Each structure stands twice: as C-alpha cells, then as structure tokens.
C-alpha cells in the first residue's frame, strides 16, 4: 500500500476546512462585497484557462503552439491552482492517456470515484519522475524554471496576488479569502471532476474503447473540458467541443489568441475522421436495437467518400497557384460541400427513423 502524501493531504483537507470557518467570520465583519466577488470570478477564469488551454491542450497535447509571453502567463497562473508544476501535471496526464483504465493510469476510475477525483493525489508515487519527464517540455526553459521554483511561485500566485489585488480594491482580507482560498478550491475541483465524473457519467458518441465520456454539464464548469469522450479519441485536436455550438470557451480563447498572433499551428482532426467515428457508434446503437448495420452500409460509404472529396478539394484549393485553376477548384468544392450536407441530412434522417421503428417494433 502506498504511503500518504501528507503535504497534499493536509492542503486538500485544511483549505476547505479553513474556508468553512473563515468565510462566515469574514462576512460578519465585512459583509458582501461585489468587487471582491468579481475579482474572484476573474482570477478563477484565468486559473481555469491556464490549466485547460495551457497545461492541458498546449503543454500536454501540443494541440497548438503559442508565443513565449502567453506560455509564461499559463505557467504563472497555472501554478495558482496548486495542482503541481507543468512538468509533473503533464507527465501524469500523458500517462493517463497512454495507460487509461489500467494500473499505470494515475487516476484510474476503476479504483473508484474518490481515487480518480483526488485520492491519487494524496498518495506518494514510487515512480522516478525525473526519467519520465517529457523531453519536449524539458527543452522549454520557462517550464524548467517554473518546475524549479514551483512552490514559491504557487504561494505568491495563489495567495499573495489575490491579497494584493484585494488590497487595491479596498479589502486585502477579501482578496485572500475569496480570490485566494475559495478560488483555489473551486479551480482544483473543476479540474478533478474531469478525471472522476467524466469517466463515470455521460455519453460516448465517438467510441467505447475506454471509460471517457462526454458531459455538457461538466463543460459548463470546466471551460469546455467536459467533451471528454471526443478528447480521448482525438486528443491532439485543440478543440474539445468540436461542433460550433458546443460550449468550449477554451477553444474560443485559443482562436482569439490566434487572431492576434499569440497562438498558431492549431491542430484539427479531419472532419471525415470525426464523422466516421460518430457513424460507427450510431450503427452500434442501431444494432443493439435489432437494426442490421448493412442496411446503411452504402450510405455510410457515400458519406465517408464525400468527406474525403471535400478535404481533397479544399487542400487543392489552398495550394493552387493558378487563378483559373483556383476558381475551378473552388466551384467544385462548393458543389461537393452541398452534396455532403445533403448526405449528412440523409444519414441523420435514416438513423433517426430506423431507431424509432426498431423501438416501436
């Protein structure tokens, strides 16, 4: 049995206990302060984005590249969540993807909800992390610097900065209590819920090879990280909510940073691959209701072929140097997109109708 990590254990037990004790005392003497509330929301949002866009999608998965100043901000405010240095965090997260649902998965859901949520963080690891640190991250001087001075950076960013900002707003105590103590608890558990809730509850529209599940509810609290089934099947995509209407503020933030040149080389999985995975799961769901998969075999092939054609024409259009050829390819692309939309609608209608007929019979 692994020994307890007393530092983490005390932090995760003392901070909630302190919040329960200190918050009513603070309100008794100071009352409700809207400016401190808004400060807390801002700091919590920056802390969340630093984990989702920084620690997760940039450092762990290399889903895009960013300018040095943005990387530094990710590392500073990522440390404010007290979830470990980027080196430790990303090492564990890459292990999670590589060994998901096995003994080598650091937050293996099969060991229970609490273990996946935060129990794993309260136990000492017998791993030689120095040998496991990713080579690509070790090449980054800012990542190494944050790792070397993680504790003082984390203390300053978690408690020092909110206290200073609270003081500038007329309430240093409010900044410490809300912007520091309560804020760090909220940020930590929003991250932990992806490891626990999103491996136990939700839908699996892209595959059932592992326990990862999509949860719109969790996306509301985690800046778009709740589309976890998609993420585990297409982990190098900078988006988690792949559809335009999916709630994924991290995706929108990365796009906004790309628009001003702070992010670039955004990686996207080909739409045809995503559709292919969704169709496979929809056919599996129909098969479970007694609908033979071969009933939609021809239509499925036509949809996949249409996606490949659109992608090929799009690449030809972007690489074309001849104006005449460019216009011709653009026209072909428009027609192919129209046909693809029609096939997608046909697929949706057929699967919906067959599903209803199967249930009715």
Secondary structure, DSSP 8 states (H G I E B T S, - for coil): ---B-HHHHHHHHHHHHHHHHHHHHHHHHH---HHHHHHHHHHHHHHHHIIIIIIIIIIIT--SEE-HHHHHHHHHHHHTT-S--HHHHHHHHHHHHHTTTSTT-TT-GGG-HHHHHTGGGGB---S-HHHHS-HHHHT-HHHHHHHHTHHHHHHIIIIIHHHHHHHHTT-HHHIIIIIIIIHHHHHHHHHHHHHHGGGTSSB-SS--SSS--B-HHHHHHTTTTTBHHHHHHSTT-S-SS-STTS--HHHHHHHHHHHTTSEE------HHHHHHHHHHHHHHHHHHTT--GGGGHHHHHHHHHHHHHHHHHHHHHHH---HHHHHHHHHHHHHHHHHHHHHHHHHHHHHHHHHHHHHH-
